[in-house]
């Protein structure tokens, strides 16, 4: 969910099926929550954020998507609206393919279809994990679980240390916490030896 190292669909194959490349500036919205889905999106460069905002303007981050990852696909299959908005977290390049072409591509390529199904299953597992964390556990447990998933998504073993490329605000927005709570909890986790803070950066 946070990041994978493999490209779900090869860019050249997408282009051959009629996809187009688009330069997206940081902060630019690709689609809004409740929009109808007409395209398959995949990141070529940069990072895309999917998020929801409540009536008070508080943001909840559903996930970040980096090079090689696709995002916002479920509505393509059940003809529903997008459950979240997609915003460029950095200057990015995305490739998009019309829904009809994308679905036919999957029908014609079993291996890609299977890999795509596996990827969606991983995301569902992550969603289930975070829903359980938010409903059942306190701040420190939520944060550690998120950071462990972050490491796992990058193929990093438990005994290896990784710099966490998420801000305190982003961690807060992914765990349903206030940023002040995240800052305090990270400091407590550092003191307990559960993670390290080096020059303001978090390592886990």
Number of C-alpha atoms within 10 A of each C-alpha: 22 19 20 18 12 10 16 16 18 12 19 10 11 20 14 9 15 13 20 15 17 13 13 20 15 15 14 15 16 14 16 18 15 12 14 15 21 16 19 23 22 28 23 20 19 20 21 31 21 24 20 17 13 8 6 6 8 12 17 20 20 20 20 22 23 24 20 20 25 23 19 19 17 15 18 20 10 9 11 13 17 19 18 20 20 25 21 22 20 16 15 20 19 24 20 21 20 17 18 12 16 20 15 11 17 15 12 11 10 11 11 16 17 12 14 15 12 12 16 16 12 13 15 13 12 17 15 11 15 20 14 12 19 16 10 10 11 12 19 18 15 27 22 17 15 20 21 15 19 21 21 15 15 13 12 14 11 11 7 9 14 18 14 14 12 14 12 18 16 19 23 23 21 21 23 21 19 15 17 11 14 23 14 13 19 21 18 14 17 17 12 10 11 14 19 20 16 10 6 7 13 21 17 20
